């Protein structure tokens, strides 16, 4: 794992969310990609070992809690949302 910040990016499977996730990953930060669809898992795999993809509907509080638990379990913290 690299140093730097831990980003949590919602809507990360496409558009601006995916662009932000790519930028953060390319700058050497660790990134948690959050989105409803399975494509977020594929993108996380493409970006490398310092990323995690989590399927989550952010309109569901229980799903958000579970997603953040996965992020904390993987990276120990979240710095930027």
MARMAR-90889 format. One line per field, with one value per atom (N, C-alpha, C, CB): residue number from 0; residue in three letters; atom name; x, y, z negated. Coordinates in Angstrom, 3 decimals, padded with zeros to 6 digits. Glycine has a CB too. Example, Ala and Ser with C-alpha at 12.3 -4.5 7.8 and 13.67 -1.06 7.14 Angstrom:
seti = c(0_0_0_0_1_1_1_1) .
fipa = c(ALA_ALA_ALA_ALA_SER_SER_SER_SER) .
torgu = c(N_CA_C_CB_N_CA_C_CB) .
east = c(013.190_012.300_013.200_011.308_012.850_013.670_012.900_014.084) .
north = c(-005.690_-004.500_-003.300_-004.473_-002.250_-001.060_000.030_-000.598) .
up = c(-007.800_-007.800_-007.800_-009.046_-007.080_-007.140_-007.870_-005.725) .
REM end
This chain:
seti = c(0_0_0_0_1_1_1_1_2_2_2_2_3_3_3_3_4_4_4_4_5_5_5_5_6_6_6_6_7_7_7_7_8_8_8_8_9_9_9_9_10_10_10_10_11_11_11_11_12_12_12_12_13_13_13_13_14_14_14_14_15_15_15_15_16_16_16_16_17_17_17_17_18_18_18_18_19_19_19_19_20_20_20_20_21_21_21_21_22_22_22_22_23_23_23_23_24_24_24_24_25_25_25_25_26_26_26_26_27_27_27_27_28_28_28_28_29_29_29_29_30_30_30_30_31_31_31_31_32_32_32_32_33_33_33_33_34_34_34_34_35_35_35_35_36_36_36_36_37_37_37_37_38_38_38_38_39_39_39_39_40_40_40_40_41_41_41_41_42_42_42_42_43_43_43_43_44_44_44_44_45_45_45_45_46_46_46_46_47_47_47_47_48_48_48_48_49_49_49_49_50_50_50_50_51_51_51_51_52_52_52_52_53_53_53_53_54_54_54_54_55_55_55_55_56_56_56_56_57_57_57_57_58_58_58_58_59_59_59_59_60_60_60_60_61_61_61_61_62_62_62_62_63_63_63_63_64_64_64_64_65_65_65_65_66_66_66_66_67_67_67_67_68_68_68_68_69_69_69_69_70_70_70_70_71_71_71_71_72_72_72_72_73_73_73_73_74_74_74_74_75_75_75_75_76_76_76_76_77_77_77_77_78_78_78_78_79_79_79_79_80_80_80_80) .
fipa = c(UNK_UNK_UNK_UNK_UNK_UNK_UNK_UNK_UNK_UNK_UNK_UNK_UNK_UNK_UNK_UNK_UNK_UNK_UNK_UNK_UNK_UNK_UNK_UNK_UNK_UNK_UNK_UNK_UNK_UNK_UNK_UNK_UNK_UNK_UNK_UNK_UNK_UNK_UNK_UNK_UNK_UNK_UNK_UNK_UNK_UNK_UNK_UNK_UNK_UNK_UNK_UNK_UNK_UNK_UNK_UNK_UNK_UNK_UNK_UNK_UNK_UNK_UNK_UNK_UNK_UNK_UNK_UNK_UNK_UNK_UNK_UNK_UNK_UNK_UNK_UNK_UNK_UNK_UNK_UNK_UNK_UNK_UNK_UNK_UNK_UNK_UNK_UNK_UNK_UNK_UNK_UNK_UNK_UNK_UNK_UNK_UNK_UNK_UNK_UNK_UNK_UNK_UNK_UNK_UNK_UNK_UNK_UNK_UNK_UNK_UNK_UNK_UNK_UNK_UNK_UNK_UNK_UNK_UNK_UNK_UNK_UNK_UNK_UNK_UNK_UNK_UNK_UNK_UNK_UNK_UNK_UNK_UNK_UNK_UNK_UNK_UNK_UNK_UNK_UNK_UNK_UNK_UNK_UNK_UNK_UNK_UNK_UNK_UNK_UNK_UNK_UNK_UNK_UNK_UNK_UNK_UNK_UNK_UNK_UNK_UNK_UNK_UNK_UNK_UNK_UNK_UNK_UNK_UNK_UNK_UNK_UNK_UNK_UNK_UNK_UNK_UNK_UNK_UNK_UNK_UNK_UNK_UNK_UNK_UNK_UNK_UNK_UNK_UNK_UNK_UNK_UNK_UNK_UNK_UNK_UNK_UNK_UNK_UNK_UNK_UNK_UNK_UNK_UNK_UNK_UNK_UNK_UNK_UNK_UNK_UNK_UNK_UNK_UNK_UNK_UNK_UNK_UNK_UNK_UNK_UNK_UNK_UNK_UNK_UNK_UNK_UNK_UNK_UNK_UNK_UNK_UNK_UNK_UNK_UNK_UNK_UNK_UNK_UNK_UNK_UNK_UNK_UNK_UNK_UNK_UNK_UNK_UNK_UNK_UNK_UNK_UNK_UNK_UNK_UNK_UNK_UNK_UNK_UNK_UNK_UNK_UNK_UNK_UNK_UNK_UNK_UNK_UNK_UNK_UNK_UNK_UNK_UNK_UNK_UNK_UNK_UNK_UNK_UNK_UNK_UNK_UNK_UNK_UNK_UNK_UNK_UNK_UNK_UNK_UNK_UNK_UNK_UNK_UNK_UNK_UNK_UNK_UNK_UNK_UNK_UNK_UNK_UNK_UNK_UNK_UNK_UNK_UNK_UNK_UNK_UNK_UNK_UNK_UNK_UNK_UNK_UNK_UNK_UNK_UNK_UNK_UNK_UNK_UNK) .
torgu = c(N_CA_C_CB_N_CA_C_CB_N_CA_C_CB_N_CA_C_CB_N_CA_C_CB_N_CA_C_CB_N_CA_C_CB_N_CA_C_CB_N_CA_C_CB_N_CA_C_CB_N_CA_C_CB_N_CA_C_CB_N_CA_C_CB_N_CA_C_CB_N_CA_C_CB_N_CA_C_CB_N_CA_C_CB_N_CA_C_CB_N_CA_C_CB_N_CA_C_CB_N_CA_C_CB_N_CA_C_CB_N_CA_C_CB_N_CA_C_CB_N_CA_C_CB_N_CA_C_CB_N_CA_C_CB_N_CA_C_CB_N_CA_C_CB_N_CA_C_CB_N_CA_C_CB_N_CA_C_CB_N_CA_C_CB_N_CA_C_CB_N_CA_C_CB_N_CA_C_CB_N_CA_C_CB_N_CA_C_CB_N_CA_C_CB_N_CA_C_CB_N_CA_C_CB_N_CA_C_CB_N_CA_C_CB_N_CA_C_CB_N_CA_C_CB_N_CA_C_CB_N_CA_C_CB_N_CA_C_CB_N_CA_C_CB_N_CA_C_CB_N_CA_C_CB_N_CA_C_CB_N_CA_C_CB_N_CA_C_CB_N_CA_C_CB_N_CA_C_CB_N_CA_C_CB_N_CA_C_CB_N_CA_C_CB_N_CA_C_CB_N_CA_C_CB_N_CA_C_CB_N_CA_C_CB_N_CA_C_CB_N_CA_C_CB_N_CA_C_CB_N_CA_C_CB_N_CA_C_CB_N_CA_C_CB_N_CA_C_CB_N_CA_C_CB_N_CA_C_CB_N_CA_C_CB_N_CA_C_CB_N_CA_C_CB_N_CA_C_CB_N_CA_C_CB_N_CA_C_CB_N_CA_C_CB_N_CA_C_CB_N_CA_C_CB) .
east = c(000.832_000.000_000.873_-000.945_000.457_001.186_000.745_000.973_001.444_001.066_000.006_002.285_-000.006_-000.952_-002.324_-001.051_-003.236_-004.609_-005.406_-005.301_-006.490_-007.465_-008.720_-007.769_-009.037_-010.204_-011.370_-009.893_-012.571_-013.804_-014.579_-014.637_-014.743_-015.368_-016.681_-014.424_-017.787_-019.094_-019.383_-020.217_-020.258_-020.555_-019.325_-021.075_-018.483_-017.157_-017.115_-016.264_-018.234_-018.186_-018.139_-019.382_-018.469_-018.445_-018.414_-019.675_-018.258_-018.324_-017.293_-019.670_-017.708_-016.790_-016.281_-017.471_-017.118_-016.670_-015.518_-017.819_-015.626_-014.544_-013.298_-014.987_-013.482_-012.342_-011.614_-012.810_-012.363_-011.753_-011.000_-012.830_-011.608_-010.958_-009.658_-011.902_-009.680_-008.459_-007.383_-008.770_-007.761_-006.810_-006.155_-007.505_-006.968_-006.433_-005.504_-007.571_-005.905_-005.084_-003.767_-005.847_-003.830_-002.626_-001.673_-003.008_-002.199_-001.342_-000.705_-002.150_-001.029_-000.417_-001.233_000.890_-002.434_-003.294_-004.059_-004.270_-004.600_-005.446_-006.886_-005.282_-007.663_-008.999_-010.018_-009.000_-011.135_-012.299_-013.337_-012.868_-013.676_-014.659_-016.010_-014.243_-017.003_-018.333_-019.330_-018.728_-020.134_-021.188_-022.143_-020.590_-023.321_-024.333_-023.986_-025.687_-023.415_-023.214_-021.931_-023.232_-021.904_-020.737_-019.516_-021.066_-019.704_-018.561_-017.575_-019.040_-018.012_-017.093_-016.018_-017.870_-016.360_-015.396_-014.345_-016.107_-014.776_-013.858_-012.898_-014.629_-013.425_-012.575_-011.561_-013.425_-011.978_-011.048_-009.924_-011.792_-010.250_-009.226_-008.258_-009.878_-008.784_-007.946_-006.983_-008.814_-007.431_-006.608_-005.501_-007.475_-005.606_-004.497_-004.753_-003.350_-003.689_-003.829_-004.149_-002.582_-003.983_-004.289_-005.710_-003.297_-006.569_-007.972_-008.867_-008.290_-010.080_-011.105_-012.406_-011.261_-013.122_-014.436_-015.506_-014.587_-016.512_-017.591_-018.924_-017.464_-019.753_-021.102_-021.954_-021.732_-022.597_-023.366_-024.336_-022.438_-025.561_-026.552_-026.500_-028.018_-025.983_-025.790_-027.103_-024.972_-028.230_-029.528_-029.948_-030.590_-029.169_-029.461_-028.451_-029.418_-028.872_-027.930_-027.184_-028.671_-027.857_-027.188_-026.106_-028.207_-026.376_-025.378_-024.179_-025.997_-024.435_-023.342_-022.480_-023.898_-023.105_-022.350_-021.484_-023.306_-022.046_-021.285_-020.129_-022.210_-020.369_-019.315_-018.174_-019.881_-018.516_-017.474_-016.719_-018.084_-017.403_-016.715_-015.691_-017.729_-016.034_-015.102_-013.900_-015.816_-014.156_-013.069_-012.119_-013.641_-012.667_-011.842_-011.083_-012.718_-011.720_-011.046_-009.860_-012.033_-009.998_-008.938_-007.840_-009.526_-008.223_-007.253_-007.035_-007.690_-007.873_-007.705_-008.293_-006.298_-008.678_-009.241_-009.795_-008.168_-010.463_-010.901_-010.563_-012.461_-009.868_-009.452_-010.308_-008.025_-010.717_-011.408_-012.631_-010.472_-013.770_-015.011_-015.480_-016.106) .
north = c(-001.184_000.000_001.243_000.001_002.211_003.464_004.360_004.170_005.466_006.459_007.370_007.272_008.578_009.545_009.407_009.409_010.098_010.140_008.913_011.390_008.705_007.682_008.411_006.701_008.261_008.887_007.908_009.350_008.413_007.660_008.423_007.506_007.775_008.431_007.733_008.418_008.466_007.905_008.180_008.503_007.371_007.505_007.206_008.912_006.302_006.095_005.173_005.555_004.659_003.714_004.401_002.798_005.707_006.408_007.918_006.017_008.648_010.101_010.738_010.520_011.815_012.578_011.764_013.833_010.878_010.032_009.135_009.188_008.517_007.665_008.493_006.916_009.692_010.567_010.968_011.823_011.290_011.648_010.444_012.144_009.275_008.067_007.788_006.857_007.928_007.720_008.731_007.828_010.005_011.051_010.769_012.418_010.418_010.144_008.936_009.915_007.905_006.699_006.997_005.588_007.727_008.052_008.954_008.725_009.703_010.565_009.806_011.745_008.525_007.693_007.535_008.247_008.075_007.916_006.603_009.093_006.189_004.994_005.442_004.234_004.595_005.019_003.919_005.435_004.299_003.428_003.938_003.405_003.118_003.470_002.911_002.924_003.776_003.392_003.666_004.155_002.663_002.840_001.657_002.972_001.823_000.755_-000.428_001.303_-000.167_-001.221_-002.011_-000.633_-003.190_-004.068_-003.491_-005.395_-002.549_-002.000_-001.298_-001.031_-000.898_-000.275_-001.276_000.261_-002.542_-003.575_-003.742_-004.914_-003.695_-003.809_-002.633_-003.901_-001.426_-000.240_-000.290_001.027_-000.705_-000.818_-001.796_-001.266_-002.912_-003.875_-003.254_-005.128_-002.475_-001.822_-000.819_-001.127_-000.142_000.902_000.357_001.825_-000.884_-001.493_-001.816_-000.619_-002.252_-002.796_-001.770_-003.497_-000.494_000.525_001.062_001.672_000.256_000.628_-000.511_000.986_-000.144_-001.128_-000.648_-001.300_-001.564_-001.264_-001.818_-001.840_-001.004_-001.436_-001.078_-000.769_-002.089_-001.829_-001.317_-003.107_-000.181_000.445_001.446_001.129_001.429_002.457_003.471_001.849_004.664_005.658_006.187_006.811_005.827_006.196_005.246_006.204_004.186_003.182_003.323_001.744_003.869_004.096_002.841_004.678_001.700_000.468_000.063_-000.665_000.265_-000.042_000.892_000.058_002.156_003.116_002.732_004.546_002.343_001.909_000.696_001.578_-000.254_-001.452_-001.095_-002.484_-000.186_000.238_000.909_001.196_001.784_002.472_001.503_003.603_000.509_-000.521_-001.245_-001.530_-001.517_-002.169_-001.269_-002.534_000.020_000.975_001.024_002.394_001.140_001.211_-000.094_001.517_-001.227_-002.514_-002.614_-003.664_-002.067_-002.151_-001.121_-001.976_000.135_001.229_001.838_002.300_001.510_002.015_003.381_002.050_004.082_005.429_005.903_006.428_007.032_007.733_009.203_007.522_009.800_011.197_012.150_011.341_011.733_012.624_011.930_013.066_012.606_012.066_012.984_011.908) .
up = c(000.000_000.000_000.000_-001.205_000.738_000.782_-000.372_002.133_-000.519_-001.514_-000.939_-001.978_-001.421_-000.893_-001.505_000.587_-000.888_-001.382_-000.964_-000.886_-001.688_-001.322_-000.863_-002.524_000.399_001.010_000.997_002.455_000.735_000.919_001.988_-000.442_003.146_004.295_004.615_005.531_004.486_004.827_006.301_003.919_006.873_008.301_009.133_008.618_008.637_009.210_010.420_008.175_010.856_011.978_013.337_011.926_013.376_014.665_014.440_015.528_015.513_015.469_014.562_015.039_013.904_013.061_011.878_012.559_011.332_010.227_010.636_009.712_011.813_012.314_012.600_013.584_013.139_013.435_012.154_014.191_011.105_009.824_009.251_008.820_009.316_008.799_009.547_008.912_010.871_011.666_011.282_013.176_011.157_010.813_009.459_010.795_008.467_007.138_007.161_006.144_007.871_007.969_008.679_008.708_009.768_010.533_009.749_011.845_008.782_007.965_006.797_007.432_006.682_005.651_004.386_005.298_004.374_003.205_003.279_003.089_002.152_002.088_002.305_000.711_002.997_003.406_003.178_004.869_002.548_002.428_003.423_000.949_004.388_005.405_004.975_006.813_004.903_004.452_005.573_003.154_005.908_006.909_006.825_008.348_007.432_007.379_008.273_007.779_009.421_010.407_010.233_011.757_010.856_010.792_011.482_011.400_012.391_013.126_012.204_014.193_011.014_010.062_009.619_008.834_009.581_009.202_010.288_008.938_011.537_012.662_012.702_013.972_012.532_012.538_011.402_012.431_010.230_009.104_009.425_007.835_010.059_010.465_011.467_011.068_012.403_013.406_012.782_014.437_011.729_011.122_010.230_010.326_009.813_009.092_007.641_009.167_006.959_005.607_004.517_005.242_004.800_003.794_003.933_003.895_004.546_004.696_004.217_006.166_003.877_003.536_004.187_001.958_004.772_005.319_004.398_006.740_004.108_003.217_003.876_001.795_004.077_004.584_003.442_005.217_003.658_002.591_003.185_001.569_002.700_003.033_001.901_003.219_002.187_001.128_000.562_001.652_001.155_000.598_-000.528_001.699_-000.737_-001.752_-002.899_-001.142_-004.039_-005.148_-005.615_-006.313_-005.633_-006.049_-005.052_-006.206_-003.758_-002.733_-002.844_-001.332_-003.157_-003.330_-004.531_-003.507_-005.616_-006.797_-006.470_-007.959_-005.763_-005.381_-004.444_-004.706_-003.511_-002.589_-003.347_-001.525_-004.287_-005.048_-005.956_-005.880_-006.460_-007.243_-006.375_-007.832_-005.114_-004.188_-003.900_-002.874_-003.744_-003.485_-004.685_-003.185_-005.870_-007.086_-007.291_-008.323_-007.018_-007.158_-006.198_-006.907_-005.013_-004.004_-004.220_-002.624_-004.485_-004.519_-005.903_-003.584_-006.866_-008.213_-008.486_-008.525_-007.436_-007.595_-006.257_-008.130_-006.294_-005.078_-005.289_-004.786_-004.338_-004.463_-003.654_-004.043_-002.475_-001.544_-000.984_-000.403_-001.067_-000.510_000.591_-001.601) .
REM end
